[in-house]
Amino acid sequence: MKEAIKWTLNRMPKSDDQQLSVMSLSNVAKARFFHSSFPQYSITPLAELDGMAKYLGLAGLYVKNEAHRFGLNAFKVLGGSFAMGRYIAKEMNRDVSEMTYDYLTSEAFRREFGVSPINYLISRRIEESRFLLRETDHSLSLIAQMLGFSTLSYFSQSFRRVEGMSPMEYRKQNR
């Protein structure tokens, strides 16, 4: 005999977490619009789980497999691309709804900033890393992680390309 599904009321107090606003309906709509501006975007179909639905006593149960979104083997790509769009929009004092794929890859963006979006983002991260190298004792690995570099090696290469020296050399010269 299968056990009945038990429900309970969520009695947790409302959170004052200021980061929760990112999940508001208006921000979700902005994220959907942002992603739909990419040429590779397509709606992911729902897969029916009829056997599980029957077992649970439900009329239907559906799941989305987002693992291959944009031809990549990771769902996080959506969050990463939207975070980049939001960051650039914030730096430009604009709304993320103005950051479409066409704009981010346009000559207009390059003219306005003199660089591509990714190079702009890297330059802002290097700028922040200079402060952290001068003013903190954080390890290079922690700084790389804090600033969103995928590896310490990529951070070091990017830093050297922009500053002409390694992060450690910069720290020694600027303390």
C-alpha positions in Angstrom: 0.0 0.0 0.0 1.5 3.3 -1.0 1.8 6.1 1.5 -0.4 9.2 1.0 1.4 12.4 0.2 1.6 14.6 3.2 1.3 18.4 2.9 2.3 20.9 5.5 1.8 24.7 5.6 5.0 26.7 5.3 5.2 28.5 8.6 8.6 30.1 8.0 8.7 33.8 8.5 9.0 36.0 5.4 12.6 36.6 4.6 14.0 40.1 4.4 16.7 38.8 2.0 17.3 41.6 -0.4 18.5 39.2 -3.1 15.0 37.5 -3.4 13.7 40.3 -5.5 15.6 38.7 -8.4 12.9 36.1 -8.5 10.0 38.6 -8.8 7.6 38.2 -11.7 8.9 41.3 -13.4 12.5 40.1 -13.1 11.6 36.6 -14.3 9.9 38.3 -17.3 13.1 40.3 -18.0 15.2 37.1 -17.8 12.9 35.3 -20.2 13.0 38.2 -22.7 16.8 38.4 -22.3 17.3 34.7 -23.1 14.7 34.7 -25.9 16.8 37.4 -27.7 19.6 34.8 -28.3 19.4 33.1 -31.7 20.1 29.7 -30.1 17.2 30.0 -27.7 14.3 27.5 -27.9 11.6 26.6 -25.5 12.4 23.3 -23.7 9.5 20.9 -24.0 8.1 19.1 -21.0 8.6 15.4 -20.6 5.6 13.5 -19.2 6.2 11.2 -16.3 3.1 9.1 -16.5 4.3 6.2 -14.4 5.4 8.5 -11.5 2.2 10.5 -11.8 0.1 7.4 -11.5 2.2 6.1 -8.6 1.7 9.5 -6.8 -2.0 9.6 -7.6 -1.6 12.7 -9.8 -3.4 13.5 -13.0 0.0 14.5 -14.6 3.6 15.1 -13.7 6.0 16.9 -16.0 9.7 17.8 -15.9 12.0 19.9 -18.1 15.5 18.7 -19.0 17.5 21.9 -19.4 20.8 20.1 -19.5 21.5 20.8 -23.1 20.2 24.4 -23.3 22.1 26.5 -25.9 24.0 23.3 -27.0 25.8 23.2 -23.7 25.9 20.5 -21.0 24.9 22.8 -18.2 21.7 24.6 -17.0 23.8 27.2 -15.2 24.5 28.9 -18.5 21.2 30.7 -18.3 22.0 32.2 -14.9 25.5 33.1 -16.0 24.4 34.9 -19.2 21.6 36.7 -17.4 24.0 37.7 -14.5 26.4 39.1 -17.1 23.6 41.1 -18.8 22.4 42.5 -15.4 26.0 43.4 -14.4 26.6 45.3 -17.7 23.2 47.0 -17.5 23.9 48.1 -13.9 27.3 49.5 -14.9 25.6 51.4 -17.7 22.8 52.7 -15.5 20.3 50.9 -17.7 17.6 48.2 -17.3 18.6 44.6 -18.2 15.7 44.6 -20.7 17.8 46.8 -22.9 20.6 44.2 -22.9 19.5 42.0 -25.8 21.8 39.5 -27.6 21.8 41.8 -30.7 22.9 44.8 -28.6 25.6 42.9 -26.6 27.1 41.7 -29.8 26.7 44.9 -31.8 29.0 47.6 -33.0 27.0 50.1 -30.9 28.2 48.3 -27.7 31.8 48.2 -28.9 31.7 51.9 -29.9 30.2 52.9 -26.5 32.7 50.9 -24.5 35.6 50.4 -26.9 35.6 46.7 -26.2 33.4 43.6 -26.5 31.1 42.7 -23.6 33.4 40.0 -22.3 36.5 42.2 -22.4 34.5 44.9 -20.6 33.5 42.4 -17.9 37.1 41.2 -17.6 38.4 44.7 -17.3 35.9 45.5 -14.5 36.9 42.3 -12.7 40.6 43.2 -13.0 39.9 46.6 -11.6 38.2 45.1 -8.6 41.0 42.6 -8.2 43.6 45.4 -7.9 41.7 46.7 -4.9 41.5 43.3 -3.3 45.2 42.6 -3.9 46.2 46.0 -2.3 43.8 46.0 0.6 43.2 42.4 1.7 45.2 39.3 2.5 42.9 37.1 0.5 44.6 34.3 -1.4 44.8 34.6 -5.2 42.4 31.6 -5.5 39.8 33.3 -3.3 40.1 36.6 -5.2 39.7 34.7 -8.5 36.6 32.9 -7.2 35.1 36.0 -5.7 35.3 37.8 -9.0 33.9 35.0 -11.1 37.0 33.7 -12.8 36.6 30.0 -13.6 40.1 29.2 -12.5 43.1 30.8 -10.9 45.1 30.3 -14.1 42.5 32.2 -16.1 42.5 35.0 -13.5 46.3 35.2 -13.6 46.4 35.2 -17.4 43.7 37.9 -17.6 45.5 40.0 -15.0 48.9 39.7 -16.7 47.3 40.7 -20.1 45.7 43.8 -18.6 48.4 44.9 -16.1 51.5 43.5 -17.6 52.5 41.6 -14.5 51.2 38.8 -12.3 48.7 39.4 -9.5 51.4 38.5 -7.0 53.9 41.0 -8.5 51.2 43.6 -8.4 50.4 42.9 -4.7 54.1 43.1 -3.8 54.6 46.5 -5.6 51.4 48.1 -4.3 51.3 47.3 -0.6 
